[in-house]
Amino acid sequence: MTSSSNNILKNCSNEKSGSSIPISTNMIIDSPIASLNNSVSTNVLLDDFQLVENKNKNKIKRKLTTSAFKKKRAQHQLNVASKNVTSSLISSMSSIDMVEPLVNKLVHTTDNTHQVRSTQHAQDSQIINGTQQALHNSPVQSVLPISDTQQISIFTESTRYAQTRFPFPPFIIRFNVGRITSNQIKEGLTSHCNKNFQMEINILNCRLSNRSSNNEYDFLLFLKDASSFSFLLDTNHWPNTFGNTNYTFPYSPSIPPPLSLIIKNVDLRLDFKDFSNEIKTNYPQVKNVIRLKNKFNNEIKLVKLELSSATVREELLLKKKITIGYIFYDIDEYLAPANILICSKCMGLGHFMKQCTQTKSTCKTCGECVDDLKVHICSNVEKCIHCGQNHKSNSLKCQVVKSFRSELTRKLLSS
C-alpha cells in the first residue's frame, strides 16, 4: 500500500518537472490580461494594464499634414496659372497678324445672315397679310372672338351707362290740348311748391316724350334727389294747371331704390298678409311690401319696403332695426341691379347703336336679321337671340341678360 502511493508521487513529480505549462496566445475570457497580438509592453508579457494612445495628438498631426498639403497644392496651381498666362500672351502676340482676315470673314458672314433674316421677315409679313385679308373676306370673321381692347371698351360703356342713368324714374305729365313748353312746367312747379309748401324742388331735366301723338303729348320730368321725388309722389303737392291747361298722370312712377329698404331673415312660414298690414299700420309711409325671389323664382327670406318719405327711410337706417309682431328684424338699404345697355340694332349687350359693327338690323321679337326693320314682316314668334327661349331679345327675364346684369352690378359695387 505504501509502495503504491510512493510510486504515484514519483510519477507526479516527474511529470511536473519534465513538462511546462503552455502559454496561450489567445485572450482569456473575463481576464484583464491583454493578448500578445496587442501592443503591450515588450518587457512584461502579462501585466494588468493597457496602453492608451493620445487621440488629440493624432488629430493635430493630421491637421498639420493636410494644411501643408493644401499650401503645396495652391502654390503649384499658381505656378501653372502663371505659365499659362505667359504662354497665352506669347501666342496672342504671335497671332496678331491673323486677326484681321478672321474679322473680315465674320463681318461678311453677319451681313449674309442679316440679308437672309430680312428676306424671311418679308416673306412672313406677306403670308400674315394674306392670311388676315383672307380672314377679313371670309365668313369666319364673325365667329372669331373680339379682342381684349374691344371687351374692355364694351364693359366700360356698360358701366358708364349704368352710372349715368337718371336715379329716379320720370313723372309723366300728359296734355290733350294746347302747346305747353318744358320751361312752363319747370317754372310753374317750382314756384308753386315754394309759395304754398316752402319746399324747393330740384329738377334735373324736363323734355317732350318721343311717343307723343297728334291728339296728346307727354312730358317727362326727372328729379335730382330723393326728397324732391318723395314730395311730388303726393299729387296734392302739384298745381292744378300749367299755363291754364289741364293735365293728367297716365302712370305713377315706381319707387326707386333710394327710397327702399330690405328686411332680413323674415320667416317663410308666417302669414305675409298680416305681416304687411302690420308694417303699413305702424309706418304709413310704407307704400309696398314685397317678398323677394331668387333666380329660380323661389321666395327667400328678404322683404323689400318701398317708402314715400326719405326722412322715415333715413330714421330706419339709423336704427338698423324694425319691430314687427314683437320681433326685431335687421334692416339695410336696398341696392338695385344695374341698368343694362342693349343695342337697339343688333340686340347685343354692352354697346350703343353708334358703336355697333353689324351691318343688318335684328328683330327683337323673332331674332331675324334684315336689311330694314320698317319693311320687315315679323312672324310674331318670340325667340331670344341670346338663349333661344320664347321671349324677346331685350327682355330682362333672359338668363344671359340676368348673368350680364349680375356681373355688372358686382363690378359696380366692388369699384
Residue pairs with C-beta under 8 A, 6 or more apart in sequence:
23 45
25 35
25 36
25 37
26 35
27 33
27 34
27 35
32 48
33 46
33 47
33 48
34 40
34 50
36 45
38 50
39 51
40 47
40 50
40 51
41 47
41 51
135 141
135 144
146 154
154 350
154 351
155 350
155 411
157 341
157 350
157 351
157 352
157 355
158 338
158 340
158 341
158 349
158 350
158 351
158 408
159 338
159 408
159 411
159 412
159 415
161 339
161 341
162 338
162 339
162 340
162 341
162 408
162 412
163 412
165 339
166 204
166 205
166 222
167 256
167 257
167 258
168 222
168 223
168 224
168 226
168 229
168 253
168 256
168 258
169 253
169 254
169 256
170 220
170 221
170 222
170 253
171 220
171 221
171 223
171 232
171 249
171 253
172 209
172 218
172 219
172 220
172 221
172 249
172 250
172 251
172 253
173 185
173 218
173 219
173 220
173 221
173 242
173 247
173 248
173 249
174 216
174 217
174 218
174 219
174 247
174 248
174 249
174 250
175 216
175 217
175 218
175 219
175 242
175 245
175 246
175 247
176 215
176 216
176 246
177 245
178 243
178 245
180 219
180 242
180 243
180 245
180 247
182 206
182 207
182 208
182 219
184 242
184 243
185 206
185 219
185 221
185 242
186 203
186 206
188 239
188 242
188 243
189 201
189 203
189 221
189 238
189 239
189 242
190 200
190 201
190 203
192 238
192 239
193 199
193 200
193 201
193 231
193 237
194 200
194 201
197 231
197 237
199 231
199 237
200 228
201 223
201 228
201 231
201 232
202 223
202 224
202 225
202 228
203 221
203 222
203 223
203 224
203 228
204 222
204 223
204 224
205 220
205 221
205 222
206 219
206 220
206 221
206 222
207 219
207 220
208 217
208 218
208 219
208 220
209 217
209 218
209 219
209 220
211 218
212 218
218 250
223 229
223 232
226 256
226 258
226 259
226 310
226 313
227 310
229 253
229 256
229 258
229 259
230 259
230 307
230 308
230 309
230 310
231 237
232 238
233 252
233 253
233 255
233 308
234 308
235 249
240 246
241 247
255 287
255 288
255 306
255 307
255 308
256 336
257 333
257 334
257 335
257 336
258 310
259 306
259 307
259 308
259 309
259 310
259 313
260 304
260 305
260 306
260 307
260 313
260 333
260 334
260 336
261 304
261 305
261 307
261 313
261 316
261 317
261 331
261 332
261 333
261 334
262 302
262 303
262 304
262 305
262 331
262 332
262 333
262 334
263 302
263 303
263 304
263 305
263 322
263 324
263 329
263 330
263 331
264 301
264 302
264 329
264 330
264 331
264 332
265 301
265 329
265 330
266 275
266 291
266 301
266 302
266 303
266 329
267 301
268 299
268 301
272 291
275 289
275 303
275 324
275 325
276 289
278 324
278 325
279 286
279 289
279 305
279 322
279 324
280 286
280 289
282 323
282 324
283 307
283 312
285 307
285 308
285 309
285 312
286 305
286 306
286 307
286 308
287 306
287 307
287 308
288 304
288 305
288 306
289 303
289 304
289 305
289 306
290 303
290 304
290 306
291 299
291 300
291 302
291 303
291 304
292 299
292 300
292 302
292 303
292 304
293 299
293 300
294 300
295 399
295 402
304 334
305 331
307 313
316 322
316 331
317 331
317 332
317 333
319 331
320 330
320 331
320 332
321 328
321 329
321 330
321 331
322 328
322 329
322 331
323 329
335 409
335 413
337 405
337 406
337 409
338 405
338 408
338 409
338 412
340 349
340 396
340 401
340 404
340 405
340 408
341 349
341 350
341 351
341 352
342 348
342 349
342 394
342 401
343 349
343 351
343 352
343 353
343 355
343 356
344 353
345 353
345 356
345 358
345 361
345 362
346 356
346 358
346 361
346 362
347 362
347 364
347 367
347 385
347 386
347 393
347 394
348 356
348 358
349 386
349 400
349 401
349 404
350 404
358 369
360 369
360 370
360 371
361 369
361 370
361 371
361 372
361 373
362 368
362 369
362 370
362 385
362 393
363 369
363 370
363 373
363 376
363 378
364 392
364 393
364 394
365 378
365 380
365 381
365 382
365 383
365 392
365 393
366 378
366 379
366 380
366 381
366 382
366 383
367 383
367 384
367 385
367 393
368 376
368 378
368 379
370 376
381 390
382 390
382 391
382 392
383 389
383 390
384 390
384 391
384 392
384 393
384 395
384 398
384 400
385 393
386 393
386 398
386 400
386 401
387 398
387 399
387 400
389 398
389 399
391 397
391 398
394 401
395 401
396 402
396 405
